[in-house]
Amino acid sequence: MSIYRSGNRFRRALLRGERKAAGEMVRSYGLTWRRIKEELDTLLAQIAEAKDEISLAWLLRQERLELLQRQVEAELRRWADMAEPGIVELQREAVEAAQLAAEADTRAAMGTPPPGVTLTWARLSREAVTDLVGFASDGSPLRALLDGLGYEASQAVRDALITGIATGENPRSVARRIRKAFGGNLVRALRVCRTETMRAYRTAALRNYRANDDVVKGWRWLSARDGRTCAACWAMDGTTHDLDDELHDHPNGRCVRAPWVKTWQELGLEGIESERKERETGPEAFDRLTPEEQDKILGATAGKAYRAGEFGLRDVVGIRRSAKWGRSVRVRSLKEVLGEERAQLWRAARRSIRDEDIARAAERIVDLHAAGGGSTYNLFTGDQAGQQLYAVSPFTDEGEKVRGKELMREDVEGYIRRYLNLLLDPRNNVGTWYNEADGFTYLDISITLPDRALAEKVGREFNQIAIFDLKNFDEINVGGMGDGLPEEMKAIPAPERLRWIMDQLRSRGAI
């Protein structure tokens, strides 16, 4: 069995136990709500009878609100009495499973030992992991965390009731508001259950790896890699870390550590061929997903930008700091990854381009060309002239020309329709310019870049004579011949060309 199948087997078993415990917590929480609802129904009936007399002062005078809050806290203390042993038992099972998994995963990662070699494993004593059972991540007793839910719930119920009365809601609407507020604490309790169970598992496994650092040199991030895995965890999957590093998964996270073991050569056994096969990383596996699957994880706008090469999957990883949960990975927003301007561009590109949009764009391009002898126009953001941008075209094979200086709307509209698949990428623009030397007007598809050096580099890559400074309306010679694409570029389909450019520039550190 491979290390990854072994690791996933232990994790799935652990999560099955957690789901069973969560189901019991939900069932008992429902019974708790029923008992609270009896008191709530009495109060709501009084509210319905009082009608116009209802106010916050009336509510406090009747002492029903205080009574309801006390009951909420008492019922949730009873519920915590039931929930705590279940969570503690889950943590205990998680620690025991981690002890077994750490050894099994390491043996699977090492592969079959050479003849005459025996792999020994240092097992931790029970005392070495007792602090992982019955405690939260900050070291406080788990019961204290659960008891805090009672006060939070009573305050949530109070706030919901006061808000409902202040806004004149009918009793049925108030009841729905209170039930929603009360249910929020169940969500938090379930989060505590999963988060603290997985934390106990991860920490116990790590301590086992550290106790066997003669063969384990670190750990690999292992995510579930399914439709419920967030983009940050997809990105972190397969990354390697030292034994001193923590796995900063987010609350409710399902990620675990897999052992990163030493090679036989690192163990002093030379000349032994390794049987180990490297598993593809999360980003590599993510690229094999369908666009629909990627969009489910990234969101439609970010998914489209990702496939266009605007950013790499690792770019979405951010860190959140919380007093309760400590550090955890999070998914950075598209605005954080690309900046406000680029993110807005991609959001605008989500809207569909209609026939009237194309006709309007063509008419505007004709007017701009007539006024200035050229234009750079984006279907989503309009005229690019006057901005601190540099226009460069990696799509010279997709260019067309018409005789004379004047453009007809039909010429431009037809060009847009023929290359709409490229122009739906919000980075691409329709470019027009008149060449006095041969008497033709040229139409092409260009990209705009804010950095001159970067634009010049792209221009040279694609054999352009010059790029265009849209701020100063000036051509900048970049040294190309202008006689077509280099041979290596011709094999790249036009829709993939821009992604290729972005990947090349990113690999060189240019972006």
N, C-alpha and C positions, 0 to 999 in steps of 0.2 A: 504493500500500500504506500502511495506517495505521501510526502509530508503534508501536502495541501488537502488531500482526501482525508487523512487522519485528523488534521486540525478542524476541518469542517464537520467531521463526524462528531467530535466531542462538543463543538459549539452547537450543533443542531440538537443534540441530546439535552444540553443545558437549557436551550431556549424552549424546548418542549416542556421541561419542568417549570420554567418561568411562566409559560402561557397557562399551564394548568393552575398554578398558584394564583395568577392574575384573574382567571375565571372565577375562582372561589372568592377572591377579594371583591370582584364586581357583584357577585350574587349577594354576599353579605352586606355590601354597601347599599344595594337595592332595598334590603330589609330595613336597614337603618333609615333610609329615606322615607319608607312607608310609616314608620313610627313618628318621625318628625312631621310628616305631612298631616297626621291627625291633629296635631297642635296648630299647624299652619291653617288648616281648613277652618278650625274654630275661630281663629283670628280674622280670616278673610270673610267669614260669615258676619262677624261683628262689623267689619268695615262696610260690607254691603248694606247692612241695616242702618248704620250711622249716616251714610250718604254724604250730605253737604257738611256735616260736622267734622269730617275727616281732616286732620292736620297732624303735623309732627307732634305738637303739644298733646293732642288727643291720644296719639299712639303711646306716648310716654306715660300719660296719666293712667291708661288702662293697664299698664305694667305687662301687657301681653308680649311686647317686643323683647323686654328683658327676660321674660320667662322662656320665650322661644329661643333666644340666644343661649340661655343656660342649658336648655334641652339639647341643642345642637352640639355644644361642647361635651356634654355628658354622653350622648350617643356615640360621638366619634371617639371618645376615650374607650368606650366599650368595643367599638370597632377596632381600634388600635390594639386592644388586648387580644383580639383574634388574629389581626394581620401580622403583628410583630413576630410571633413564633414561626409563622410560615416563611417570612422573608429571611429570618435568621437561619432556618433550616435550609433554605435555598442557598444562602451564602456558604453554609457548611458543606453542602453537596458540591457547590462550585469549587471550593478550595480542594476538596478531595478529587474532583474531576480534573482540576488543573494539575495536581501532582501526577496523576496517571498520564494526562495528555502531554505534559512537558517531556516525560521520558519517552513515550511512544512516538511523539513527533520528532524528537531528536534522533532516535534510532532510525526512523523512516528517512530523515534527512541525510544521515550518514551513509545509508545503504548497507550492503553486505560487507562486513569487515573482512580484510584480507586473512588468509589462513594463518592461524596462530595468534590472531589479535582478538582480544575480548574487550568489549565496551562496557565499562562499569558506570554505575549511576549513583550519585550521592543523594540519598533521600532525606528530605527535611523532616525534622521532628514535628510532632503535633504542636509543641509549644512555639515553634518558629512561625506559625501562621495563625495563632489564636486571636491576634489583634485584628484579623480580617473579618471575623464573625461577630455580628451584633453591633458593628460600628459603621458610621458613614465615612465618606471620603475625607472630611475635615477632622476625623478622629473623635467626633462627638457620638454619644450613644445613639443607635438607630431609633430607639424609643422616643428620645427627645425630638427627633425630626418628625416622627408620626404624631406626637402629642401637639406639636405646633400646628398641625392641620386643623385641629378642632377650633382653635382661636381664629385661624384664617377663615374657616368656613362660617363661623358665627358672624364675623365682620362682613363677609360677603353677603350673607343672608340679610343682615341689617341694612347694608347699602342698597341691595336690590329692592327691599321692601320700601325704604324711604324714597328711593328714586321713583318707584311705581306710583306711590301715593302723590308725590310732588308733581308728577306729570299727568295725573288724573287717569291712570290706566284702570281698566276694570279688573276685578279680582282674579279672573281667569288669566289675564295677561300678567298680572303680578305674580301669580303662582308659577307661570312658565319662566319668568325672569329669575325667581328664587331657585327653581329646580336647576336651571342652567348654572347659576352661581355655585350651588351646592355640588353639582357634577364636576365643576372645575377642579375641586379638591381630589376627586377620584382620579382624574387624569394625572395630577401631581403625585398621588400615592403610587400609581402604577409606574410612573417615571422613576420614582425612588426605588421601587422593587427591581426593575430591570437594571437601572444604572448601578445600583450598589451590588447586585448579584454579579454583573459582568465585571465590575471593578475588583471584587474579591477573586474572581477567576483569573483575570489578567495579572493581578499583583502576585498571586500565589505562583502562577506560571513563571513570572519574571524572577522571583526569588529562587525557584528551582534552577533556572538557567544560570543565575549568578553563582549558585552553589556548584555548578558544573562548568565553570568558565575555562576548564582545561580543554573542553571540546566545543563549547558554545561561545562564539565570539561576539554575538549580538542577536538581534531579532529583525524579522521582516514584518511589515504591516500587512495584515490579511483581512480583507473586507469580504462581505457577503457577495458583492458584485451581482446584484439583481436589481429589479425595477424600484425597490424601496431603498436602495443604497444611495446616499447623497453624492453629489459630484465631488465634494472634497474627499470623501472616503474612497471613491473610485480613483481619484488622483493619487492618494497616499498609498494605495495598494501596491505592494512590491517594493516600497522604499526600505532601505536597510538602516539600522540604528544600532548604536552602542548599547551595552547592557546598562549603562547609567541613564539612558534616555527613558522618558515616560511615554506611554501611548495616550495622547490627549484626544480621546474620542469624545463626542458630544453626548449629552444626556440622551438616554434611550438607544445609544449606539450598540452595534453588534460586532464591531471589529475586535480582532484578537491578535496576539503576537504569535508568529511562527519562528522556531529557532533558526538562526543563521549560524551554521556550524563551520568549523575549520575543515579545510581539505586534508586528505591523507598526507600531502606534502607538508602542510603547515604543522601536522602532528609528528613530522620527522620520518614519515614512511615514503621514501622516494620510489619512483618508477611504477606506481600503482595507478592504473587508469580508473578514473571516477565513473560511476554509473549514474551520477546525478544529472538530472535534466532541469534546466532553468525554466520556471513557469513564466509565462508572459505577464507583464505588469498590468496594473489596472488601466492606465492610459492606452496600452496596446490592445487590450480586450475591448475597451470602450470604442475604439475606432472600428471594430468589427460589428458594432451594433447597427441596426437600421436607423435612418434619420428619425423615424417615429419614436424608437426606443431612446435615442439620445435626447430628443425634445422632451420626453417625459421626465428625464432627469435634470436637464439644464433649463428647460423652458424653451418655448418656440423661438423667441428672439435670440437668446444666447446660443441655442443650438445652431441656428442659421449662421451666426457670426463665427462660431467655433468651426463649422465645416468649411467656412470661407478662409480659415487660417488667421483670423483676427487675434486669437489667443490660444495658448496651449492649456491642456486640462489642469496642469499644476498651478496655473495662474489663478485658479478660482479658490485656492486654499487660503483661508485666513484663520486667525486665532482670536477666540473670545475669552475674556477673563471674567470670572464670576466668583463672588465671595463664597457661594454655596458649592459650586461644582468645580472651581479651580479653572485651569486652562483647558480649552477644548477647541477642536477644529470647527470651522464653520465655512459656509459657502459665501464667497464674496459676491456682491452684486455686480451686474454688468457695468454699472456706473463706476464702481471701484476698479474693475479690471481695465476698462477702456477709457475712462474719463467721461464726464457728462456729455461732451459734444459728440463723441463717437457712439456712445450708448444711445443717445437721442436719435442719431442717424439710423441705427439699426432698428430702433423701435418704430421710426417712421416707415421703414422699409417693409414692415409687416402688413401695412395696408395694401389692398389690391390696386393695381393700375388699370383704370378703365379706359375705354376707347376715347372718351372725352378728355381724359388726362393726357393721353398721347397726342391728340389733336392740339390741345392747348400748349403742350410743351413744344411741339413742332412750330407752332405759330410764334411763340416767344423766341425760339432759337433763330428763326428767320429774321425777326426784328433786331436781335442782338448782333447778328452777323452783318446785317445791312448797316448798322450804326458804327460798328468797329472793325469790320473786315474779318471777324472771327468770334468765337464764343466757346465757353466751357460751361455746360449745363447739366445739372443733376435732376433726375426725374422726381426726387423726393425733396430736395432742398433748394432747387432753382439755380439761378445764376451764381457762378463761383467767382466772377471777376471782382477785384478789389480786396480779396482776402489774402492773408499771408500764406499762400499755398503755391505749390509748383506742380504743373501738369506734365505728366509723362505717360506715354502709351506703350504697354506691353502687348497690344493687340493690333500690330501693324498689318497683319494678314486680313484683319476684319475691316480695314479701311476701304472707302469708296471715294470716287471723285465725279464731279459734274462740271461740264464746260462753262466757263464764264465766272464772273464775280458774284452774280446774283443767285440766291438759293430760292427754290420754290418749296412751299409747305409740303407738297406731295412727296418731294425728294426726301425731306427730313423725316416725315411721318413713316414713309416706307422703310427708311434706314432703321428707325427705332424699332419697328415691328420685326424686322429681320434679325435684329440682335437684342431682342427684349430679354432673352435668357441671361445675357451679360449685364444689361442695364438694370435688371432687378436687384443686382448687388449694389447696395447703396454707396459703395466706394467708387463705382464706375460712372463716368460722365460721357455725354455726347460732346465731341469737340469738332469745331469747324474752323477752317482757315483758308485764306485765298493766297495762292502762289502766283505772283506776278510773272515769274520766269516762264511758266508754261501756260498761264491763263486758265488754270483749273482751280475749283474750290474743292477742298478735301474734307471728308467727314471721317472721324475715327472715334475710338473709344479710349478714354484716358482715365488715369487715376490721379488723385491729388494728394500730395504729401506736404506736411508742414515744415519739413527739414530739407534745406537745399542740398546738403551733402548726400543725404539719403536719396533724394530725387535724382541727383547726378549719377549716383551709383546704379540705380535702376535703369536710367537712360542708357548708360554704357553697356549694361548687361543685355539690353535689347537692341543694341546697334543703332540708337537714335543719333541724329546729327545734333539736335538741340532739345531742351526742355523749355517750358514757358513759365515765366514769373507772372502770376496772376495779380499780384499786388502792384507791380511797376510796369505791367504790360510790356515785357521785354523777353526776348529769346536769350537763352544761355547755352552756348555751345558746349557739348560734352564729349566730342571727339569720335562719335560713331560715323558710319558710312551712310546710313539711311537706306541701304539697299536690301532690306528684308531682315527677317529674323535669323539669328544664328542657328545652325543646324540642330544643336541640342535642344533648342526651344521649340522647333517645329513639331517634335514628337509629343509635346505636352498639349492636350486639348485646351482650347481657350478658357472654358470655365474653371479649369484647374490651374491655369497659369498664375493667377494672382495668389493663390494659396502657395504655389511653389515659390514665388517671390518672397512672400512673407516668411516662409520656413527658412529660406536661404539667408535672409537678412537677420532673422532671429538667431540662427546658428552662428552667425558671425558677430553677434553682439551688437548689430547695428540698430536693433529695436528691442 
